[in-house]
């Protein structure tokens, strides 16, 4: 008799075609606090530069531990890589078709934080390393880096790298138009008929006088705005289009009580930080207004109430022909044909809404049946207390919506089909972001470097410990949820929130109040059962139980971005691009912010922090392509 197939628990599920990330092991070495960190770092950097200059890459094992990680973003190639161990590093460097582009690294001692110091590489602080920020130079650009060095107990205590991070920040000769390179704003002298700033700005916004954008961006959310801002500072003309009436409507039109679950220190946008009085957690409408202001301050070209009617990619010319329909405030419509060389789909890292089809849905006679993305908020009425709300799904949106219904007097039941990772906002963010993204923390550029310098296998290992600490702090809350019949998990391999987000894009709740309502029995939970049918005024489950329903909201997530690409651009493009999100076999996120498999087409999305960081990475790739520094097929 054949053995039954083992079903993967939902908390370990990965995006189709992606890889299950294996957590790193901590090294055993541990230097004393009295070590001369500057001397150790300088000696390692000197040896590393000698290898780069001499090409003796077979000697990398003298500078890297057996289990070590080199994470690179655009310095070794025009891609994102994480190499595990000297053998994989050597194999890649040997096959580099244009040679090793990385030319030199140097110690960055410009601040106390950046200078060499003893720092922990594990969550609990027991495994210490010599850590140093670096400056990086390649054949075509400059960047930053960070190295963590430990003594190799198997090689006489020699100092070797456990992690090395190298990332490009600018292209030589094509630096951003900021600081000393900022525009003058005026050209003095006699120039008859010259336009003032306002006239020039209107012409740019409307693409007058035959202007063409090099890049067309779909979506004016955090992805579209940050990508446009970075491209603008690199001199790459771009246009954002959005079908909504105003910039920020992608947030403004969401459910009434929505507030960001990430703190302000983590959410800054490029070039313009949130002001010092900004709340820790940003309400949706406040964020939407900030997006409008951001677009004005950065002078971004945005066409709202604009839809893409047709698109065609010319393989020979390497450009698109797109037809846009734009509606003006007075109701008049204009059709424009443009020829961008790149299109960025910045419609959100999630794709089309994942709306199940259940028997009887069309016959529902209650007040509302919708997906969470269509939910605008609970409504207080004279008979709210007699109303029953059913929320299908138990992640962030599902909990927020359930809490909204409860606060408006409804009898609320959440349908939990599998399990959910839950952490309180305070405990989770204190543990996961503390010391990096916090009040009086490092400047955001340094905070980003610290976070991104951790290769994802090591991040997963660190977060196993972090998740245990969060659970300890949230013990009473989690016990209350369990008693209420709410099924909990600890994320992939007990690695918690971030790994669930990166691995599958959902399956978690950052608690801002709903969990206590569940624990107190004020929000009911129906666990482990699917809805078999929707009736005119109720739902029936596979176990035969029937619950009354006046409103049903499906907080059932979203499909892959590739599905949205198929809907907008057709099957030919959708079959050519790769799936988005989840880890590749090196532990990097798939397809997002990097080449998709279709020239001139890019996926862009993620939370505000990821958009802030990777907007630079993607803009550099597009600029390099436009300047002939990079070919699309380059590795």
C-alpha positions in Angstrom: 0.0 0.0 0.0 1.4 3.4 -1.0 2.4 5.8 1.8 0.1 8.8 2.2 1.6 12.1 1.0 2.8 14.3 3.8 1.0 17.6 3.7 3.1 20.7 4.3 1.7 22.7 7.2 0.3 26.1 6.1 3.0 28.0 8.1 5.7 26.3 6.0 4.0 26.8 2.7 6.0 28.6 0.0 5.0 30.4 -3.1 4.7 28.0 -6.1 8.1 27.4 -7.6 10.0 29.1 -4.8 12.5 27.5 -2.5 12.3 26.7 1.2 14.9 28.8 2.9 17.3 26.8 5.2 18.4 28.8 8.3 22.1 29.4 8.8 24.1 28.0 11.7 25.9 30.4 14.1 29.7 30.2 14.1 31.4 28.9 17.3 34.1 31.6 17.4 33.8 34.4 19.9 36.4 37.3 20.2 37.0 39.0 23.5 35.8 42.6 24.0 39.4 43.8 24.2 40.2 42.8 20.6 41.6 45.6 18.4 38.7 45.8 16.0 40.2 48.4 13.7 43.4 46.4 13.3 41.5 43.2 12.6 39.2 44.9 10.0 42.1 46.7 8.3 44.1 43.5 7.9 41.2 41.6 6.5 40.3 44.4 4.0 44.0 44.6 2.9 44.0 40.9 2.2 40.7 41.0 0.5 41.8 43.8 -1.8 45.0 41.9 -2.7 42.8 39.0 -3.8 40.6 41.4 -5.9 43.7 42.9 -7.6 45.6 39.7 -8.1 42.7 37.6 -9.1 43.7 34.8 -6.7 40.1 33.8 -5.9 41.1 30.3 -5.0 42.4 31.9 -1.8 39.0 33.1 -0.7 38.9 30.2 1.8 41.6 32.0 3.7 39.3 35.0 4.2 35.9 33.4 4.6 34.6 30.8 7.0 33.4 27.4 5.6 29.8 28.5 6.4 29.8 32.1 5.3 27.7 34.4 3.2 28.5 37.0 0.6 25.4 39.0 -0.2 25.8 41.3 -3.3 23.6 43.8 -5.0 24.8 45.0 -8.4 28.5 45.1 -7.5 29.6 41.7 -8.7 26.9 41.5 -11.4 23.7 43.2 -12.5 21.7 41.0 -10.2 21.1 40.1 -6.5 23.1 37.1 -5.2 23.8 35.4 -1.9 26.7 33.0 -2.1 27.0 30.4 0.8 30.6 29.4 1.3 33.9 30.1 -0.5 33.3 27.4 -3.1 30.2 29.0 -4.4 31.8 32.4 -4.3 34.8 31.1 -6.3 32.5 29.3 -8.8 30.7 32.5 -9.6 33.8 34.7 -9.8 35.5 32.3 -12.1 32.6 32.3 -14.6 32.0 36.0 -14.6 32.0 36.8 -18.4 33.3 40.3 -18.0 35.7 39.7 -15.1 35.2 40.7 -11.5 33.6 44.1 -11.4 34.4 44.8 -7.8 37.7 46.6 -7.6 38.2 47.8 -4.0 36.7 48.0 -0.6 37.8 50.3 2.3 37.0 50.7 6.0 34.3 53.4 6.6 35.2 55.1 9.9 33.2 58.3 9.2 31.0 57.8 12.3 31.3 55.8 15.5 28.5 53.4 14.3 30.3 52.7 11.0 33.8 52.3 12.4 35.1 48.8 13.2 33.7 47.5 16.5 32.8 44.3 18.4 29.1 43.5 17.6 26.9 40.4 17.9 25.9 38.3 14.9 23.2 36.4 16.8 20.0 37.6 18.4 21.0 36.9 22.0 24.4 38.6 21.8 26.4 35.5 22.7 28.3 35.2 19.3 30.4 38.3 18.8 32.2 39.5 15.7 34.3 42.4 14.5 31.9 44.5 12.4 32.8 47.3 10.0 30.9 49.4 7.5 32.7 49.6 4.1 32.9 51.8 1.1 32.9 49.9 -2.2 34.1 50.7 -5.7 33.4 48.8 -8.9 34.4 49.3 -12.5 31.3 51.4 -13.1 30.0 52.5 -9.7 30.4 53.2 -6.0 28.6 51.8 -3.1 28.7 50.6 0.5 29.1 47.4 2.4 29.4 45.7 5.7 31.6 42.8 7.0 31.4 40.7 10.1 34.6 38.9 11.0 35.1 36.0 13.4 38.1 33.8 14.4 38.2 30.4 12.6 38.8 27.8 15.4 39.7 25.3 12.7 42.4 27.4 11.2 44.5 28.7 14.0 42.2 31.4 15.1 42.5 33.4 11.8 40.1 36.2 11.3 37.6 35.4 8.5 34.4 36.8 7.2 31.1 35.2 8.3 29.1 37.7 6.3 30.1 40.2 3.6 27.6 42.6 2.1 28.3 44.8 -1.0 25.8 47.0 -2.6 25.9 49.7 -5.4 24.7 53.2 -4.6 25.7 55.2 -7.6 27.0 55.0 -11.1 30.2 56.9 -12.0 29.4 59.9 -14.1 25.7 59.5 -13.5 25.3 60.4 -9.9 22.0 61.6 -8.4 21.1 65.3 -8.7 21.3 66.0 -5.0 23.5 68.1 -2.6 26.4 69.6 -4.5 24.8 68.4 -7.8 21.4 70.0 -7.1 19.9 72.1 -9.9 20.3 75.9 -9.8 16.6 76.6 -10.3 17.3 79.6 -12.6 19.4 80.7 -15.5 20.3 84.3 -15.1 20.9 86.6 -18.1 18.9 87.9 -21.0 16.9 85.0 -22.5 13.8 86.4 -24.4 10.7 84.3 -24.0 12.1 82.0 -21.4 9.6 80.1 -19.2 9.4 80.4 -15.4 9.4 77.3 -13.1 5.6 77.0 -13.1 5.4 77.0 -16.9 8.2 74.5 -17.3 6.6 72.3 -14.6 3.2 72.3 -16.3 4.9 71.3 -19.6 6.7 68.5 -17.9 3.6 67.2 -16.2 1.5 67.1 -19.4 4.4 65.9 -21.7 4.0 68.9 -24.0 6.1 69.6 -27.1 6.6 66.0 -27.9 8.1 65.0 -24.6 8.3 61.2 -24.1 8.9 59.3 -20.8 11.7 56.7 -20.8 9.8 54.8 -18.1 6.0 54.4 -17.7 5.0 53.4 -14.1 1.7 51.8 -13.4 0.5 52.8 -9.9 0.9 55.8 -7.7 1.4 54.0 -4.4 4.6 53.8 -2.4 6.2 51.6 -5.2 5.4 53.9 -8.1 6.3 57.1 -6.2 9.6 55.9 -4.8 10.7 54.4 -8.2 9.8 57.7 -9.9 11.7 59.7 -7.3 14.9 57.7 -7.7 14.7 57.7 -11.5 14.1 61.5 -11.6 17.3 62.1 -9.6 19.2 60.0 -12.1 17.8 62.1 -15.0 15.5 59.3 -16.3 12.3 60.8 -17.5 9.2 59.0 -16.2 5.5 59.2 -16.0 3.2 57.6 -13.3 -0.3 56.7 -14.3 -3.1 55.7 -11.8 -6.7 54.9 -12.4 -7.7 56.6 -9.1 -8.9 60.2 -8.9 -6.1 61.3 -6.5 -2.6 60.3 -5.6 -2.9 58.2 -2.4 -6.4 56.8 -3.2 -5.0 53.3 -3.1 -4.7 53.9 0.7 -7.5 56.5 1.1 -10.1 54.2 -0.3 -9.4 51.2 2.0 -11.3 50.3 5.1 -12.2 53.1 7.5 -9.9 52.2 10.5 -6.8 51.2 8.6 -3.5 52.3 10.2 -0.1 51.1 9.2 1.3 48.3 11.4 4.9 49.4 10.8 6.4 52.3 12.8 7.4 55.7 11.3 11.1 55.1 11.7 10.8 52.1 9.3 8.6 53.8 6.8 10.5 56.9 5.5 10.5 57.6 1.8 13.6 58.5 -0.3 14.9 62.1 0.1 12.1 63.3 2.4 11.7 61.7 5.9 8.5 62.0 7.8 8.7 65.0 10.1 9.6 64.6 13.8 6.0 65.2 15.0 4.7 62.3 12.8 2.7 59.6 14.7 4.4 56.3 15.3 1.7 54.5 13.3 0.3 56.3 10.3 -3.4 56.4 9.6 -4.3 55.6 6.0 -5.7 59.0 5.1 -2.7 60.8 6.6 -0.4 58.6 4.5 -2.5 59.2 1.4 -2.2 63.0 1.9 1.6 62.5 2.5 1.9 60.7 -0.9 0.2 63.7 -2.6 2.6 66.1 -0.9 5.6 63.9 -1.7 4.7 63.8 -5.4 4.5 67.7 -5.4 7.7 68.2 -3.5 9.7 65.7 -5.7 8.0 67.2 -8.8 6.9 63.8 -10.0 4.8 63.5 -13.2 1.6 61.7 -12.3 -1.6 61.3 -14.4 -4.5 60.2 -12.3 -7.8 58.9 -13.7 -5.7 57.4 -16.5 -5.9 53.8 -17.8 -3.7 51.8 -20.1 -5.8 50.9 -23.1 -3.3 49.1 -25.3 0.4 48.1 -25.2 2.8 46.5 -27.6 6.5 45.6 -27.1 8.8 46.0 -30.2 11.6 43.5 -29.7 13.8 45.0 -32.4 13.4 48.7 -31.3 13.4 47.7 -27.6 10.5 50.0 -26.8 6.8 49.9 -26.0 3.9 51.5 -27.8 1.2 52.3 -25.3 -2.2 54.0 -25.6 -3.4 55.8 -22.5 -6.8 57.4 -21.8 -6.6 60.3 -19.4 -9.7 62.0 -17.9 -9.3 65.6 -16.7 -11.2 67.2 -13.8 -13.7 68.8 -16.1 -14.7 65.3 -17.4 -12.9 65.7 -20.8 -10.9 62.7 -22.0 -7.7 62.6 -24.0 -6.0 59.7 -25.7 -2.2 59.7 -25.9 0.2 57.3 -27.5 3.6 57.1 -25.9 6.8 55.0 -26.5 8.5 54.3 -23.2 11.5 51.9 -23.2 10.5 50.5 -19.8 7.3 49.8 -17.9 7.2 49.3 -14.2 4.2 47.5 -12.8 3.9 49.1 -9.3 0.4 47.9 -8.6 1.3 46.4 -5.2 3.4 43.3 -4.4 0.1 41.4 -4.3 -1.8 40.8 -7.5 -5.4 40.4 -8.2 -7.7 39.8 -5.2 -8.0 36.1 -4.3 -11.8 35.8 -4.2 -13.1 32.3 -3.7 -16.1 31.0 -5.6 -18.6 29.4 -3.3 -22.0 27.9 -4.0 -24.8 30.4 -3.4 -22.7 33.6 -3.4 -24.8 35.1 -6.1 -28.0 34.5 -4.0 -26.8 36.2 -0.9 -29.4 38.7 0.3 -27.5 40.4 3.1 -26.1 43.9 3.2 -22.7 43.3 1.8 -20.5 40.5 0.4 -17.0 41.6 -0.7 -13.3 41.1 -0.7 -11.3 43.0 2.0 -9.8 45.3 -0.6 -13.4 46.5 -1.4 -14.4 46.9 2.2 -14.8 50.6 3.1 -15.7 50.2 6.7 -18.5 49.0 9.1 -21.6 51.2 9.3 -23.3 52.1 12.6 -27.0 51.7 12.2 -30.0 51.6 14.6 -30.0 47.8 14.4 -26.2 47.1 14.3 -26.4 45.0 17.5 -28.8 42.6 15.6 -26.3 42.3 12.7 -24.0 39.4 12.1 -20.6 39.9 10.3 -18.6 37.0 9.0 -14.9 37.6 8.1 -13.1 34.8 6.2 -9.4 35.0 6.9 -7.3 35.8 9.9 -4.4 37.9 8.9 -3.9 41.7 9.3 -6.8 42.8 7.2 -9.2 40.2 8.6 -8.4 41.2 12.2 -8.7 44.9 11.5 -12.0 44.5 9.8 -13.3 42.2 12.6 -12.4 44.8 15.1 -14.1 47.5 13.1 -17.3 45.5 13.0 -17.1 44.8 16.7 -16.7 48.5 17.5 -19.8 49.2 15.5 -21.9 46.8 17.5 -22.0 43.8 15.2 -21.9 40.2 16.3 -18.6 39.1 14.7 -17.2 35.7 13.7 -13.8 35.2 12.1 -13.3 32.1 10.0 -9.8 30.6 10.5 -9.2 27.9 8.1 -5.6 27.0 9.0 -3.3 28.8 11.5 -1.9 32.3 12.0 1.3 33.8 13.4 0.4 36.5 16.0 2.6 39.0 17.7 1.7 42.1 19.6 2.7 45.4 17.9 4.8 46.4 20.9 6.6 43.2 21.6 7.1 42.3 17.9 8.5 45.7 16.8 10.6 46.2 19.9 12.3 42.9 19.4 12.6 42.9 15.6 13.3 46.5 14.9 14.8 47.8 18.2 18.3 49.3 17.9 17.9 49.8 14.2 14.6 51.4 13.3 13.6 53.4 16.4 13.5 56.8 18.0 17.1 58.2 18.1 18.2 55.1 16.1 20.8 55.2 13.3 20.1 57.4 10.2 17.8 55.5 7.9 20.6 54.9 5.3 22.7 53.2 8.0 19.7 51.3 9.4 18.9 50.0 5.9 22.5 48.8 5.5 22.6 47.0 8.8 19.3 45.2 8.0 20.1 44.4 4.4 23.6 43.2 5.3 22.1 40.2 7.0 21.7 37.4 4.5 18.3 35.8 4.6 19.5 32.4 5.9 21.1 34.2 8.9 18.1 36.5 9.3 15.9 33.3 9.6 18.2 31.9 12.2 18.2 35.1 14.2 14.4 35.3 14.0 14.0 31.8 15.4 15.4 33.3 18.6 13.6 36.6 18.2 10.2 34.7 17.7 10.8 32.8 21.0 11.5 36.1 22.8 8.3 37.7 21.3 6.3 34.7 22.4 7.6 35.0 25.9 6.6 38.7 26.1 3.2 37.9 24.6 2.6 34.8 26.6 -0.7 35.9 28.3 -2.1 37.1 25.0 -1.2 33.9 23.1 -2.6 31.7 25.9 -5.9 33.6 25.7 -6.1 33.1 22.0 -5.4 29.4 22.3 -8.2 29.1 24.9 -10.6 30.9 22.6 -9.9 28.2 19.9 -7.7 30.4 17.7 -5.0 28.2 16.1 -1.5 29.7 16.4 1.8 29.0 14.6 5.4 30.3 14.9 6.0 30.9 11.2 8.2 28.9 8.9 10.5 26.7 11.0 9.6 28.8 14.0 11.1 31.9 12.4 8.1 34.2 12.8 6.7 37.2 11.0 9.4 38.4 8.6 10.0 34.9 7.2 6.2 34.4 6.6 6.1 37.8 4.8 9.1 36.9 2.6 8.1 33.3 2.0 4.5 33.7 1.2 3.4 37.3 1.7 0.9 36.7 4.4 -0.3 34.4 7.2 0.3 36.7 10.2 -1.3 39.4 12.3 0.5 42.2 14.1 -1.9 42.7 17.0 -3.3 46.2 17.6 -6.3 45.1 19.7 -8.3 42.4 18.0 -6.5 39.5 19.6 -7.6 40.6 23.1 -11.2 40.8 21.8 -10.9 37.2 20.5 -9.4 36.1 23.8 -12.3 37.8 25.7 -14.9 36.1 23.5 -16.0 39.4 22.0 -15.0 38.3 18.6 -15.9 34.6 17.9 -13.7 32.2 16.0 -14.8 29.3 13.7 -11.7 27.2 13.2 -10.6 24.6 10.7 -13.7 24.5 8.6 -14.4 25.8 5.1 -17.6 27.4 4.0 -19.5 24.9 1.9 -22.3 27.3 0.8 -23.5 30.8 1.1 -27.2 31.1 1.7 -29.4 34.1 1.4 -28.9 35.1 5.1 -26.3 32.7 6.4 -23.3 30.5 5.7 -23.0 26.8 6.0 -19.7 25.0 6.8 -18.4 21.6 5.8 -19.2 20.3 9.3 -22.9 21.2 8.8 -22.9 24.2 11.2 -24.8 27.2 9.9 -24.2 30.8 11.1 -26.3 33.9 10.4 -24.7 36.5 8.1 -25.7 40.1 7.2 -22.2 41.0 5.9 -19.5 38.7 4.6 -16.0 39.9 4.0 -13.4 37.7 2.4 -9.9 38.6 3.7 -8.5 35.9 1.6 -5.4 37.6 0.2 -4.2 38.2 -3.3 -2.8 36.3 -6.3 0.7 36.6 -7.7 1.7 39.9 -9.4 2.1 37.8 -12.5 -1.7 37.4 -12.7 -2.1 41.2 -12.8 0.4 41.4 -15.5 -1.5 38.8 -17.5 -4.7 40.8 -17.1 -3.1 44.1 -18.2 -0.6 43.0 -20.8 -1.8 39.7 -22.0 -0.7 36.1 -22.1 2.5 36.6 -24.1 4.1 38.8 -21.5 2.7 36.8 -18.6 4.2 33.6 -19.9 7.6 35.3 -20.4 8.0 36.8 -17.0 8.8 34.8 -13.9 6.7 34.3 -10.7 7.1 37.0 -8.1 7.9 36.7 -4.3 9.2 33.8 -2.3 12.9 32.8 -2.2 15.1 31.7 -5.0 17.7 28.9 -4.5 20.2 31.5 -3.2 17.8 33.0 -0.6 17.0 36.2 -2.5 13.4 37.2 -3.3 12.3 36.3 -6.8 11.8 38.6 -9.7 10.8 41.7 -7.7 13.0 44.8 -8.2 15.2 42.9 -10.8 14.9 41.7 -14.3 11.7 39.8 -14.9 12.6 37.8 -18.0 10.9 40.3 -20.3 13.1 43.2 -21.5 11.7 46.6 -20.6 9.3 45.2 -18.0 9.7 45.4 -14.2 7.8 44.4 -11.1 8.0 46.7 -8.1 6.2 46.5 -4.8 6.5 45.8 -1.1 6.1 47.7 2.1 7.3 51.3 2.5 10.7 50.2 3.7 11.4 47.8 0.9 10.2 50.3 -1.7 12.5 53.0 -0.2 15.5 50.6 -0.4 15.0 48.8 -3.6 13.8 51.8 -5.6 17.5 52.8 -5.7 18.5 49.3 -6.9 16.0 49.2 -9.7 16.6 52.8 -10.8 20.4 52.0 -11.1 19.6 49.0 -13.3 17.4 51.1 -15.6 19.9 53.9 -15.8 22.7 51.5 -16.6 20.7 50.0 -19.4 19.8 53.5 -20.8 23.5 54.6 -20.7 24.8 51.4 -22.3 26.7 50.4 -19.2 24.6 47.3 -18.8 23.1 44.9 -21.4 19.8 43.1 -20.5 21.5 39.7 -20.8 24.4 40.6 -18.5 25.0 38.5 -15.4 
